[in-house]
């Protein structure tokens, strides 16, 4: 048994079935939501920095960008946006809101092509509205980052040229 206790937010996301990638999106999600709500570019930049630190530049930047599209779609269809914890408060970061759980659950189920569960999560975060822009942005994210792409998956990079004699 580990001497370090897990934060409740990690335990809740593990209960939902989220993998390390999805759990790693939580601080990025929080910064993006605060940025969208306050129009503070510092939070937007922090979100991208956190994603790059966690996943590397080749995965972190497109992940933060794709997640930002979904966050903006959520703000566009829901007055006031989702309820998220303050990303800069250490005590608040230990817990998780229902909106954060459902948003990451939506991403989780979309990445696994589980339509019924994803639809339920979309309905929760949008307060009953099946918003096409949110669904499209979530599915685009899921298509770009499908489940099963672990750390040891083959990284596709630039083609390397070599001389063949």
N, C-alpha and C positions, 0 to 999 in steps of 0.2 A: 504494500500500500504506500502510495506516495505521501511524503510529509507535506507537500504543498496541496492545499485544497483547491479544487476547481471552482471557478466563479460560477454562479447560478446561470449566467447567460450561456456559458459553454455547455453546462449540463442540459439545459432546456433544448439547445440546438442539437445536441447529440441524441436526445430523446426523439426529436422530430426525424432524425436520420441524417442530418447534415454532415457532410464530409469536411475535412480540414480546409478545403478551398472555400466552401460556403461559410464556415465559421470565421475564416479570415476576412470575409467581406463585411462583417458587422461594423468594425470601426470605420471602414470606407463609407458604408451606407450612412452612418451617423454624421460624418463630416459633410457628405453630399447633401443630406437633408437640412442640416443647419445652414449650409451655404445657400441652398435654394430658398430657404425661409427668410434669411437675413440679407441676401445679396452680398455676402462678405466673401470676396475672392480668396481670402486667406484659408478659409475652411475648404474651399474647392481644391486649392493647392495642396493642403495637408492630406486630403483624401487621396490624391494621386501619389503623393510621396509615400504614404502608408502602403498603398497597393504595390508600388515599385519595391519598397523595402521587403514586403512579405513575399511577393511572387516573382520578383525580378522585372526588369524593364520590358522584356518581350511579352510577358503575360500581364503584368500589373497595369501598364498603361492602357491596353485595350480593355482590360477587365473594368478598370475605373471608368473609362469612357462609356462602355456599354451599360454599366450600372447607373451612371449619371443620366443616360437617356431614359432608363426605366423610372428613376426618381423624378425627373422632370415631368414624365407622363403621369405619374401618380399625383404630383402637385397640381397638374392641369385638370385632373378629373375629380379632385377631392379638395374642397375648401379647407384651408388651414394646413393641409399636408398631414403626414403621419405623425404620431406621437413617438419621438425618439429621445433617448437619454443624451445628456450633455457629453460629447465625446472627450471633453477636457477635464471632467470630474472623475477622479479615481473611484470614489464610492459609487457613483451612478454607473460606471462602466462594469461593475460587478453583476449588475442586474440587467434585465431585458424587458422591453415593453411588448404588449400584445401585437402592436403594429410591426415591430421589428421581427418578431417571430413569424408572423404571417407573411411578410414580404420575403424573408429568406426561405420560408417554406414554399412560397410560390416559385422562387428561383430553383429550389431543390427539386420540386416535382416537375417543373418544365425541363430541367436538365435530364430527367429520367423518363420523359415522355409519358408522364402519368397525368392525363388530362383531367380526370375527375377531381383529384386532389388539388391540382393547380387551379382549377376553376373555383373551388371552394376557398382557396387562399386569396384569389383575386377578388372574389365577392366580399371577403372580410376586409381587405385593405382599402377597397373602394367604397365600402359601406353599401354593398348590394348592386353595384353597377358593373356590368361587363364592358369595361372600356377597351375599345380596339387598339388604341395607341399604347396603352400599358401592356396589353397582351402581346402585341407585336414586338415591343421593345424587350419584353421578357423572353419571348421565344427566340428573338435574334441573339440575345445574350446566351441563352441555352444552346443554341446552334453553334455559337463561337466557342463555348466552353462546355462541351457535353460531359456528363458524368463518366467516370472511368478513366479520365485522363490524369493519372497519378504522377507523382514526382519522377518516377522512373520511366515514364512514357518517352518514346523517341521524340526528340525535339527536331522539328522541321525547320531548317534554317535556309540560308542562301545556298544555291548550288555552287559547288566548288569546281573550278576548272582545273583540268590536269592534262598533261601532254601524253598522248597514247602513241606509242611507236609501233 
